[in-house]
Amino acid sequence: MVSRHGIFAVLAATFFCVSGVSAKVVDSTVAVINGEAIMKSEYAKTIAPIVEQYQQSAPPAEATPEKIKELKTRLLDQMIDDRLLKQEAVKQKIKVGKRDVEEGIKQVKTRFPSEAEFQSELKKENLTAVQFEKRIEEQLMVMKLIETEVKSKVSQPTDEAARELFNKIQAKIDGKDTGLDEKADEELSVLSKLFSRASAEQVRARHILVTLDKNAPMADKTAALNKIKKAQKELKGGADFGELAKKYSDDPGSKTRGGDLGFFSKGEMVPEFEKTAFSLNVGQVSEPVLTDFGYHIIKVEEKKASRKLGFEEVQNDLKQFLYQKAAQAKYETWLKDLRAKSNIKVNPVE
């Protein structure tokens, strides 16, 4: 790997994202939502891996006790919101079809190499098959609730609104003053960067990667170099690049596609890889290139010159962005109202 950034996809990302907590927790109530309690054990199990990941990835200045407490508070708020949404779905008698539940389960299972590993994860999470199916059903009920209460009530953006946003993005790219407040201008900066990347020069390349740790002993370095040279020799002998990538490459993300990395622009790949890829002509194959990931052989398949994006090209994307932004705002207002009508009691987060 050399890169740096559906309903059931959401489900697959949601389930099995938490691991069991080895230490036993003395149960107590951390929050009560309309008479339904969130216990300390459930709370601890949910937040433990997230807090651990934050502590490992955040800079020391951001991993202070105060920041971690803020994170725990936000996570508890999210758990409360999740409970409120499930309660509201039940209250409104939201139903989902058995086929949708079965498809949800099927999609989650695709994240596991085998049925045995899936069952092992269920066991680790102390979930029976029935309990797991219930979780899938509840998530689908919530999604259907949000579709009914929020998304269906948001109007589709007009062509004029999309054009106005397009013009603001172009102004930002050209360095002009947008006259927006800080938050709106920051949002526009993100969009302008996406536009700039999409309109920049792009290369579509394949690669064969032989992984090598930069601190590996000399014997490993020699073995990796010999392996990449063997692939190079076969290429010069007329072998198909894609087939050799499947045979030799250590990049799990691309080897099954014959090493195809798709299109990328400058700034998306590590410097050594990027420099070589953009210097090659279409159809040309590189000599072995060493990066922090190991040795690569690169073949350029296509190139796209830099260009200026037209409104028609991005019109639908801009409308989708405006719709999602409006839906998010409506969702937040609706959820705030739902909270206000509910009886919520929260104990301080430790």
HELIX and SHEET records of a PDB file:
HELIX    1   1 ILE A    7  THR A   14  1                                   8    
HELIX    2   2 LYS A   40  SER A   57  1                                  18    
HELIX    3   3 PRO A   60  GLU A   62  5                                   3    
HELIX    4   4 PRO A   65  LYS A   91  1                                  27    
HELIX    5   5 LYS A   98  LYS A  109  1                                  12    
HELIX    6   6 GLU A  115  LYS A  124  1                                  10    
HELIX    7   7 ALA A  129  GLU A  149  1                                  21    
HELIX    8   8 LYS A  151  LYS A  153  5                                   3    
HELIX    9   9 ASP A  159  ILE A  173  1                                  15    
HELIX   10  10 GLU A  182  SER A  199  1                                  18    
HELIX   11  11 MET A  218  LYS A  236  1                                  19    
HELIX   12  12 PHE A  241  TYR A  248  1                                   8    
HELIX   13  13 LYS A  255  ARG A  257  5                                   3    
HELIX   14  14 PRO A  271  SER A  279  1                                   9    
HELIX   15  15 PHE A  311  ALA A  340  1                                  30    
SHEET    1   A 3 GLU A  36  MET A  39  0                                        
SHEET    2   A 3 THR A  29  ILE A  33 -1                                        
SHEET    3   A 3 ILE A 344  VAL A 346 -1                                        
SHEET    1   B 4 ASP A 260  SER A 265  0                                        
SHEET    2   B 4 GLN A 202  THR A 211 -1                                        
SHEET    3   B 4 GLY A 294  LYS A 304 -1                                        
SHEET    4   B 4 VAL A 289  THR A 291 -1                                        
END                                                                             
